[in-house]
Amino acid sequence: MKVFKQMNEQELALALEQPGEPLVVFLHTPLCGTCKAARRMLEVAAHLLPPGLVIAEANVNMLPGIVSRYRISSVPALMTAGADRTGGPEILYSMGSVEQMLDYIRRVSS
């Protein structure tokens, strides 16, 4: 099973600003049942992604600045940013299937 990297607000803000590797961040809250189901789908999807791709996760309750800056409106959410970081991150709120998640993540990771 792929381990997701925990990120705090400062780490995430820095990662979103600096160009580098493609970034995938799963945003959730601890008591959200839909988040738990989406995380399980992401765990399955992670096995089909390149081994070097880092998938991070963060609790939005601990990210007030990020939530405000990127107008995160609900959880679960999947935030992705390409290697060049131009145009800012994209956010996916509707995670209906593993295939949908894979398609979304592959757009930034390829």
N, C-alpha and C positions, 0 to 999 in steps of 0.2 A: 504494500500500500504506500502510495506517495504521501509524504509528510508535507503539510502546508506550513509555510513560514508565517509565524505570528508577527504582525507589525503594529507599532503604536502610531499615534498621529504624526509625530516628528519624523519617524522613519518613512512613513508613507508619503508625507508631503515632499520630502527630499527625493524619494524615488520617482515621484510624478514630475518633478521639475528637471531632473538631470537626464540627459540622453543616456542610453545604455541598452541593456537587454530588454526585450519586450516584457511588459509587466501585466500580470493577471492577478486581480485581487477580488476575493470573495468577501462581500460585506454582509454582515449578519447581526443578530442580537441573540443572546444566550437562550432566551425562553421561546423563541419563534419556532413553531413546529414546521412551517413551510421551509424555513431556513435549513432545518435538519434534513428534510427530504432533498432539497436542492444540493446540499453538501454531499449527500450520498451519490447523487447523479454526477457531481463534479469529481468525486473520487473515482468513479467508473471512467469518466472521460479522461482523467489524468493519465490513466494507463495507456491511452491511445495517442498521447501527445509526445513530442520530442523529450527525451530524458533530461536535457539541460534546462528546459523551461521551468522557471520558478513560479509557483502559484502561492500567493500570499493570502492571508485572511485577516480580517480585522472586525472588531466589535464596533458598530457605529455609535454606540453609547459613549465610547471613548474617543470619538473623532468629531467633536462639534465644529471645528474649523473646516475640516474636509467636507462634512455634510453641507455646511453653508456654502462654501466656495463652489462645489460642484453640483449643488442643488439635488442631493440625493433624497428622493422622495419616499422610498419604501425599501424594505428588505424582504427577501434576499435580493441582492444585486451583484452583478459581476461587472467589475470595472476593468477595462483593458486600455493599455497605452502602448503604441508602437515604439520601436527602438529609438526613433528620432524625436518622439514626444511632440511633434507638430500637431496643432489643432486640438490639443487637450485629450483627455481620456474619453472613451465611449462607455456608456453604461447600459447593461442589459438587465431588465427587470423581469421579463417573462422567460422562465426557464421550463419550457414544456417537455423537453426531452434531452437525453444525452447527446443525440445527434445535433440538435439545435445549439447546445453549448459548444460542442466541438467545432461546428462551422464558425461560430462567433469568435472563439479563441484562435482558430487557425488563421483568421483574417489578419490578426496582428502578429502572430508568431512566425509567419512564413515570409 
